[in-house]
Amino acid sequence: MIIADTGFWVGLLFRRDTHHPRAALAYARWKGQLVTTWPILTESCYLLGSRVDPEAAAALLELAGTAFDVWELPSTASTRAASLMRQYQALPMDLADASAVLLAEHQKDGRILSTDRRDFNAYRWKDLQPFQNLLFEDPAAGA
């Protein structure tokens, strides 16, 4: 499963976003293989509702469970999320990004679709493993 981050969702549903063509291509390629978290969806819905249209936020929620999965953070995730947020406070890391790291650790796979190149180039899951941002890879490379 490929992690879908906030910037990807905003780029996908906001046609005037600079990342829209890239996000639409990635969505067509990876649909059904995407997973996200509730903190990422919360952030995405806020940005879509306030910057685009409340209907875009509702459309994203309607896709949940069919076009992509939503991973439920375990109740024990808050301690690890807090640790990650402290570790990366210079960037800083927010809860949505921490949840993406937790998801990568859970599924032992750091493939992600994110417009946030700086942060996801810096973050490490399991403190060692880099993320592989498929949004900026050549689709012909067969990632």
HUSUL-V364936 format. One record per pair of residues at least 12 apart in sequence whose C-alpha atoms are under 10 Angstrom apart, sorted by the first residue. I is the first residue (numbers start at 1). J is the second residue. D is the distance in Angstrom with one decimal. If there is no record, write none. Layout:
# HUSUL-V364936
<<I & J & D> <I & J & D>>
This chain:
# HUSUL-V364936
<<1 & 30 & 9.0> <1 & 32 & 8.6> <1 & 33 & 5.0> <1 & 34 & 5.5> <1 & 35 & 6.1> <1 & 36 & 9.4> <1 & 68 & 9.3> <1 & 69 & 8.9> <1 & 104 & 9.5> <1 & 107 & 8.0> <1 & 108 & 10.0> <1 & 109 & 7.7> <1 & 110 & 9.3> <1 & 111 & 7.8> <1 & 112 & 9.0> <2 & 30 & 7.8> <2 & 31 & 9.6> <2 & 32 & 9.5> <2 & 33 & 6.1> <2 & 34 & 4.8> <2 & 35 & 5.9> <2 & 36 & 8.3> <2 & 68 & 9.5> <2 & 69 & 9.9> <2 & 103 & 9.9> <2 & 104 & 9.0> <2 & 107 & 9.7> <2 & 109 & 7.9> <2 & 110 & 7.7> <2 & 111 & 5.3> <2 & 112 & 5.4> <2 & 113 & 7.2> <2 & 132 & 9.8> <2 & 133 & 9.6> <2 & 134 & 8.7> <3 & 33 & 8.7> <3 & 34 & 5.8> <3 & 35 & 5.0> <3 & 36 & 5.5> <3 & 37 & 8.6> <3 & 68 & 9.6> <3 & 69 & 9.5> <3 & 70 & 9.7> <3 & 71 & 9.8> <3 & 100 & 7.0> <3 & 101 & 9.5> <3 & 103 & 7.8> <3 & 104 & 7.6> <3 & 107 & 9.9> <3 & 109 & 8.7> <3 & 110 & 7.6> <3 & 111 & 6.2> <3 & 112 & 4.5> <3 & 113 & 6.2> <3 & 114 & 8.4> <3 & 133 & 9.4> <3 & 134 & 9.7> <4 & 27 & 9.5> <4 & 33 & 9.7> <4 & 34 & 6.2> <4 & 35 & 6.0> <4 & 36 & 5.3> <4 & 37 & 8.5> <4 & 40 & 8.3> <4 & 41 & 9.5> <4 & 68 & 8.8> <4 & 69 & 9.7> <4 & 70 & 9.8> <4 & 100 & 8.4> <4 & 111 & 9.0> <4 & 112 & 5.9> <4 & 113 & 5.0> <4 & 114 & 6.6> <4 & 115 & 10.0> <4 & 133 & 9.9> <4 & 134 & 10.0> <4 & 135 & 9.6> <5 & 34 & 9.9> <5 & 35 & 9.0> <5 & 36 & 6.8> <5 & 37 & 8.5> <5 & 39 & 9.8> <5 & 40 & 6.2> <5 & 41 & 8.4> <5 & 43 & 9.4> <5 & 44 & 8.3> <5 & 96 & 8.1> <5 & 97 & 7.9> <5 & 99 & 9.8> <5 & 100 & 7.4> <5 & 112 & 7.2> <5 & 113 & 6.0> <5 & 114 & 5.1> <5 & 115 & 7.9> <5 & 116 & 8.5> <6 & 36 & 8.9> <6 & 37 & 9.8> <6 & 39 & 9.2> <6 & 40 & 5.6> <6 & 41 & 7.0> <6 & 42 & 8.9> <6 & 43 & 6.6> <6 & 44 & 5.0> <6 & 45 & 8.8> <6 & 47 & 8.7> <6 & 48 & 9.7> <6 & 96 & 8.0> <6 & 97 & 8.9> <6 & 113 & 8.9> <6 & 114 & 7.0> <6 & 115 & 8.1> <6 & 116 & 8.8> <7 & 19 & 8.3> <7 & 20 & 9.8> <7 & 23 & 8.9> <7 & 40 & 9.4> <7 & 43 & 9.5> <7 & 44 & 7.6> <7 & 47 & 9.4> <7 & 113 & 8.2> <7 & 114 & 5.6> <7 & 115 & 5.0> <7 & 116 & 6.8> <8 & 20 & 8.3> <8 & 22 & 8.9> <8 & 23 & 5.9> <8 & 24 & 9.0> <8 & 26 & 9.0> <8 & 27 & 9.0> <8 & 44 & 9.0> <8 & 112 & 9.4> <8 & 113 & 6.0> <8 & 114 & 5.2> <8 & 115 & 6.0> <8 & 116 & 8.9> <8 & 135 & 8.1> <9 & 23 & 7.7> <9 & 24 & 9.5> <9 & 27 & 9.3> <9 & 36 & 9.9> <9 & 40 & 9.2> <9 & 41 & 8.5> <9 & 43 & 9.9> <9 & 44 & 6.5> <9 & 45 & 8.9> <9 & 47 & 9.7> <9 & 48 & 8.7> <9 & 56 & 9.9> <9 & 57 & 9.6> <9 & 60 & 7.8> <9 & 113 & 9.0> <9 & 114 & 8.7> <9 & 115 & 9.5> <10 & 23 & 8.8> <10 & 43 & 9.7> <10 & 44 & 6.4> <10 & 45 & 8.5> <10 & 47 & 7.3> <10 & 48 & 6.3> <10 & 51 & 9.4> <10 & 52 & 8.7> <10 & 56 & 8.9> <10 & 57 & 9.2> <10 & 60 & 9.4> <10 & 115 & 9.4> <11 & 23 & 5.8> <11 & 24 & 7.9> <11 & 48 & 9.6> <11 & 114 & 9.4> <11 & 115 & 8.2> <12 & 24 & 5.4> <12 & 25 & 9.0> <12 & 26 & 9.0> <12 & 27 & 7.6> <12 & 56 & 10.0> <12 & 60 & 9.6> <13 & 48 & 7.9> <13 & 52 & 8.5> <13 & 53 & 9.8> <13 & 56 & 6.4> <13 & 57 & 8.6> <13 & 59 & 8.5> <13 & 60 & 7.9> <14 & 48 & 7.6> <14 & 51 & 8.9> <14 & 52 & 6.5> <14 & 53 & 8.9> <14 & 56 & 7.9> <15 & 52 & 9.4> <16 & 52 & 9.4> <17 & 52 & 9.8> <18 & 115 & 9.9> <19 & 114 & 9.8> <19 & 115 & 7.4> <19 & 135 & 9.2> <22 & 113 & 10.0> <22 & 115 & 9.7> <22 & 135 & 6.7> <22 & 136 & 8.0> <22 & 137 & 10.0> <23 & 113 & 8.1> <23 & 114 & 8.9> <23 & 115 & 9.0> <23 & 135 & 6.9> <23 & 136 & 9.6> <25 & 135 & 9.0> <25 & 139 & 8.8> <26 & 113 & 8.0> <26 & 134 & 8.0> <26 & 135 & 6.6> <26 & 136 & 9.6> <26 & 137 & 9.9> <26 & 139 & 8.2> <27 & 67 & 9.3> <27 & 68 & 9.9> <27 & 113 & 9.3> <27 & 135 & 9.6> <29 & 139 & 8.6> <30 & 67 & 9.4> <30 & 68 & 9.4> <30 & 113 & 9.8> <30 & 134 & 10.0> <31 & 66 & 9.3> <31 & 67 & 5.9> <31 & 68 & 6.9> <32 & 65 & 9.3> <32 & 66 & 7.3> <32 & 67 & 5.1> <32 & 68 & 5.4> <32 & 69 & 8.0> <33 & 67 & 8.0> <33 & 68 & 6.5> <33 & 69 & 8.0> <34 & 64 & 9.9> <34 & 65 & 10.0> <34 & 66 & 10.0> <34 & 67 & 7.5> <34 & 68 & 4.8> <34 & 69 & 6.3> <34 & 70 & 8.6> <34 & 111 & 10.0> <34 & 112 & 9.0> <34 & 113 & 9.0> <35 & 64 & 9.1> <35 & 65 & 9.2> <35 & 67 & 9.1> <35 & 68 & 5.4> <35 & 69 & 4.5> <35 & 70 & 5.5> <35 & 71 & 6.7> <35 & 100 & 9.6> <35 & 103 & 8.8> <35 & 112 & 9.3> <36 & 64 & 9.1> <36 & 68 & 7.5> <36 & 69 & 6.4> <36 & 70 & 5.0> <36 & 71 & 6.1> <36 & 72 & 9.1> <36 & 96 & 9.6> <36 & 99 & 8.7> <36 & 100 & 7.4> <36 & 103 & 8.1> <36 & 112 & 9.6> <37 & 69 & 8.4> <37 & 70 & 5.2> <37 & 71 & 5.1> <37 & 72 & 6.5> <37 & 73 & 7.4> <37 & 96 & 7.7> <37 & 97 & 9.7> <37 & 99 & 6.6> <37 & 100 & 7.1> <37 & 102 & 9.6> <37 & 103 & 7.8> <38 & 70 & 6.7> <38 & 71 & 7.3> <38 & 72 & 7.0> <38 & 73 & 8.0> <38 & 96 & 8.1> <38 & 99 & 8.4> <39 & 71 & 10.0> <39 & 72 & 9.7> <39 & 73 & 9.2> <39 & 94 & 9.4> <39 & 95 & 6.5> <39 & 96 & 4.8> <39 & 97 & 8.4> <39 & 98 & 9.0> <39 & 99 & 6.8> <39 & 100 & 8.9> <40 & 70 & 9.5> <40 & 94 & 10.0> <40 & 95 & 8.2> <40 & 96 & 4.7> <40 & 97 & 7.5> <40 & 98 & 9.5> <40 & 99 & 7.5> <40 & 100 & 7.9> <41 & 57 & 9.0> <41 & 60 & 8.2> <41 & 61 & 7.8> <41 & 64 & 9.3> <41 & 70 & 8.6> <41 & 96 & 8.3> <42 & 57 & 9.3> <42 & 61 & 9.7> <42 & 96 & 8.3> <43 & 95 & 9.4> <43 & 96 & 7.1> <44 & 56 & 9.7> <44 & 57 & 7.4> <44 & 60 & 8.5> <44 & 61 & 9.8> <44 & 96 & 9.4> <45 & 57 & 4.6> <45 & 58 & 7.6> <45 & 59 & 9.4> <45 & 60 & 7.4> <45 & 61 & 8.0> <48 & 60 & 9.0> <71 & 99 & 9.4> <71 & 100 & 9.8> <71 & 103 & 7.4> <71 & 106 & 9.7> <72 & 99 & 9.7> <72 & 103 & 9.1> <73 & 99 & 7.5> <73 & 102 & 8.0> <73 & 103 & 7.9> <73 & 106 & 9.6> <74 & 102 & 9.8> <77 & 98 & 9.5> <77 & 99 & 8.3> <77 & 102 & 7.5> <77 & 103 & 9.9> <78 & 95 & 9.4> <78 & 98 & 9.5> <78 & 99 & 9.3> <78 & 102 & 9.9> <80 & 98 & 8.5> <80 & 99 & 9.5> <80 & 101 & 9.7> <80 & 102 & 7.8> <81 & 93 & 9.6> <81 & 94 & 9.1> <81 & 95 & 7.0> <81 & 96 & 9.5> <81 & 97 & 9.1> <81 & 98 & 5.4> <81 & 99 & 6.9> <81 & 100 & 9.8> <81 & 101 & 8.5> <81 & 102 & 7.3> <82 & 94 & 9.5> <82 & 95 & 8.4> <82 & 98 & 8.2> <83 & 98 & 9.2> <84 & 97 & 9.3> <84 & 98 & 6.3> <84 & 99 & 9.5> <84 & 101 & 8.4> <84 & 102 & 9.1> <84 & 123 & 9.1> <84 & 124 & 9.6> <84 & 125 & 9.6> <84 & 127 & 9.2> <85 & 97 & 8.8> <85 & 98 & 6.7> <87 & 123 & 9.6> <87 & 127 & 9.9> <88 & 119 & 9.1> <88 & 122 & 8.6> <88 & 123 & 7.7> <88 & 124 & 10.0> <91 & 118 & 8.8> <91 & 119 & 7.0> <91 & 122 & 8.9> <91 & 123 & 9.7> <92 & 119 & 8.5> <93 & 119 & 7.9> <93 & 123 & 9.0> <97 & 116 & 9.7> <97 & 119 & 8.6> <97 & 120 & 8.5> <97 & 123 & 9.0> <98 & 123 & 9.2> <98 & 125 & 9.7> <100 & 112 & 8.6> <100 & 120 & 9.6> <100 & 123 & 9.9> <100 & 125 & 9.0> <101 & 120 & 9.2> <101 & 123 & 7.6> <101 & 124 & 7.4> <101 & 125 & 5.5> <101 & 126 & 8.3> <101 & 127 & 9.5> <101 & 131 & 8.9> <102 & 125 & 7.4> <102 & 126 & 8.7> <103 & 125 & 8.9> <104 & 124 & 9.3> <104 & 125 & 6.3> <104 & 126 & 8.4> <104 & 129 & 9.5> <104 & 131 & 8.4> <105 & 124 & 9.4> <105 & 125 & 5.7> <105 & 126 & 6.0> <105 & 127 & 9.4> <105 & 129 & 9.2> <106 & 125 & 9.4> <106 & 126 & 9.5> <108 & 125 & 8.5> <108 & 126 & 8.7> <108 & 129 & 9.4> <109 & 125 & 8.7> <109 & 129 & 9.0> <109 & 130 & 9.7> <109 & 131 & 8.2> <109 & 132 & 8.9> <110 & 124 & 8.7> <110 & 125 & 7.2> <110 & 126 & 10.0> <110 & 129 & 7.6> <110 & 130 & 6.9> <110 & 131 & 4.6> <110 & 132 & 5.9> <110 & 133 & 8.2> <110 & 134 & 9.9> <111 & 130 & 9.1> <111 & 131 & 5.9> <111 & 132 & 4.7> <111 & 133 & 6.0> <111 & 134 & 6.6> <111 & 135 & 9.6> <111 & 143 & 9.2> <112 & 131 & 6.8> <112 & 132 & 6.1> <112 & 133 & 4.9> <112 & 134 & 5.9> <112 & 135 & 7.5> <112 & 136 & 10.0> <113 & 131 & 9.8> <113 & 132 & 8.4> <113 & 133 & 5.6> <113 & 134 & 5.5> <113 & 135 & 4.9> <113 & 136 & 8.2> <113 & 137 & 9.9> <114 & 132 & 9.7> <114 & 133 & 6.5> <114 & 134 & 7.9> <114 & 135 & 6.3> <114 & 136 & 8.5> <115 & 133 & 8.6> <115 & 135 & 7.3> <115 & 136 & 8.3> <116 & 133 & 9.2> <116 & 135 & 9.9> <117 & 131 & 9.9> <117 & 133 & 7.7> <117 & 135 & 9.5> <117 & 136 & 8.7> <119 & 131 & 9.9> <120 & 132 & 8.3> <120 & 133 & 7.6> <121 & 133 & 8.2>>
